[in-house]
Amino acid sequence: MGRFLALPGAALVAALAVWTPAWAQPLDSAAIDSPVLVIDQERLFRQSALGTRITEELEDAAAALAAENREIEAQLSAEELRLTEQRATLPPEEFRALADAFDQKVQRLRSEQDQKERELQRRRDADQQVFINQIGPILGQVAQERSALIVLDRRAAFLVSDAIDITDELIARVDASIAAEDAEEDGEAAPSVDDAEPGAQDN
């Protein structure tokens, strides 16, 4: 039985940096049939039109919520300052009632804003699922065309040939699918004159 030479971690990394097997070399980025394919999930989401749209909408919602939080914080700070200034002129019982009402208001607003944060997180999760559902059939089609049995995240692979990385192809197909859906929706919303029923222009 053959024996393997154990190398220290740094030496192993250095050796791998020098040695790159022929199969790991880019094959002029030419697609090949393979039982194993890989995708860069992060880049797929970041660079595809659908992922970009989802990201921008979530960022807009997060920015709006942050602005709302800052506005509420400013209003509460101003109200707290007014309440502090009134303390010297109000009877203790009246001040205590105002202070208790202010505390309840603060707790209520915090609870409402926390709920909005949770709703935004649920929206993120739902949008990610929408993205997965959208690319699922396209990914399956590419895998079938390439005779693949499994598709892995590129980060899970130790060495990968660019020839089995289908990220760019998926981005192009997802973008084309979204563009077609957008065009179809636009067509339904505003049908062209050519699509009108015969005689409609005469009325």
Helices and strands as residue ranges (DSSP letters): H 9-18, G 22-24, E 36-39, H 41-47, H 49-86, H 92-145, E 150-153, G 154-156, G 162-164, H 167-189, G 193-195, G 200-202
